[in-house]
Amino acid sequence: MTFPKIGVVGGGQLARMMAPAAEALGVGFHVLSEAEGSPAAQVSSQVTVGDYHDYEALLAFARTVDVLTFDHEHVPTEHLEALQAAGVSVQPQPQALVHAQDKLVMRAKMDELGLPNPAWAPVSSTAELAAFGERAGFPLILKTPRGGYDGHGVRVIDSAAEAADWFAEAPGPLLAEEKVDFARELAVMVGRSPSGQTAVWPVVETYQRDGICKEAIAPAPGLPAELAERIAGDVLTVAGALGVTGVMAMELFETPQGYVVNELAMRPHNTGHWTQDGSVTSQFEQHLRAVLDLPLGDPTAKAPFTAMGNVLGAEHEDLYRAYLHVLAHDPQAKVHMYGKSVRPGRKLGHVNVSGADPVEVRARARHAADYIAGTDPDPHPRHGRSDGPARAAGASAAESSARAESTAQTGAGA
Ligand code: ADP
C-alpha cells in the first residue's frame, strides 16, 4: 500500500492551510487552481491551473489523485455527479454537498430531520414574497439559494416590492426567511469519515460584520452545557443523515428557545480557524484525514479559550510593518497570512490567541488582526479582562504583555 494523493479543487486560503497538514501526514497534495499564484498555488508543489466550471479539466485533474475534495462549494453539482459516475472518489459526495450548495435543499432537509429552522419558504415572485411576509412579518431575509458567500446574496427586505430586481434576474425560486431575533451567532464543526467515524469540536461564538465573519471564540463563553450538548448531538445527526465526509460547519443563531440553523458549509470554515492553534487536531488536518478515510484526530481544545480575529483588507496596501509590530507586541499570538493582495473587505489572514480569559484573548486577537489591517491605530492597547472594564483594568494584562515582550527579546538574542 502507498500513501494516497489528495486533490483539492480551488486555490484559496482553505486549500493553502490544508497543505501543511498534508505535508505532516505525508500524503500527496495537488491543487486545481483557478489562477497561477493563488494562495494555495504559492505553497503547493503540485499545481494545475484550470477552470472548475470545465468538466473535462476536473476529470483530467481527478485522474491524477486518489480523492477529490474542495476549497469552496461552487463546483456545479452536475459535474460532481458525473465525476462520481466516472469512478472518481468525490468527498464530500455531491448528494451531501448539495445541502451546502443550495440553501433551499438545506432548509427542506432540516425540516425533514426535525432540526430547528426559522420560518422559511421558496418564493418565485413578489406576490409569493408578500404572502410569506403576511405570515412571517417584515422585515424579512431574502437569499439566493446558490452562490452566496460572505453576505453576498443575502438581503433584508422591508416590503415585497423591494425585491422585484432579484426576481427579474433569478433563475429559480429564492429563499425567504423570517428575520431571526437572535442573541448571538454560534457555529459548530464536525469531522466525519466515509467509515462513519465522527469528531465534534466545541461550539464557538462568531461575530459577523456586514455579513463577513470578523471574529470567533471557542468555546462560546457562557453557553449552557445542556445547549452545547444538544447542538453537538444535532450536528452529528445532520452529518450522519447527509452522509457528510470531511469537515462540516453548521452556523446557528442562539435564540431564547435554544437555537435555529442558519446554514451549512462542507469544508474547513472560517469559524474553525481557531483549531489550528487551539485544538489537538486542526480542521485542516481533520478534513484530510476524513476524506481519506483515515482514523480521525482528537478535537479537544488545548486551552480554556482560543479567539480568532480576521485580518480584513482596508485602505493600507503594505501590511508588513504592522505585521512586524504585532509579532513583537504579542509573541503568543499566532499569525496566519494568506499571501493575498489587499482589497477592501478581503480576508487576508487571521490571528489566533489562546488563554484563560475570554475577554482578554478576544481583545488581543482582534487588536492584532485590526492592527495588521490598519484599522486599529493603537500600537500598545491595554487588553481588559472579563472582571473589569476593557481599557481600565489593564495592569495584569500589561504585565503579562511586558513579560511576553521580554521573553521574545531573550529568544531573539539567543
Ligand atoms: P452567507 O452564505 O453569505 O454566509 P448567511 O446565510 O450566513 O450568508 O447570512 C449572512 C449573515 O446574514 C448571517 O451571518 C446573519 O448575520 C444574517 N442572517 C442570515 N439569515 C438571517 C436570518 N434568517 N435572520 C437574521 N439574520 C440573518
Boltz pocket constraint, residues with backbone or C-beta under 6 A from the ligand:
constraints:
  - pocket:
      binder: B
      contacts: [[A, 118], [A, 141], [A, 143], [A, 148], [A, 149], [A, 150], [A, 151], [A, 152], [A, 153], [A, 154], [A, 177], [A, 178], [A, 179], [A, 180], [A, 181], [A, 185], [A, 208], [A, 211], [A, 251], [A, 262], [A, 263]]
      max_distance: 6.0
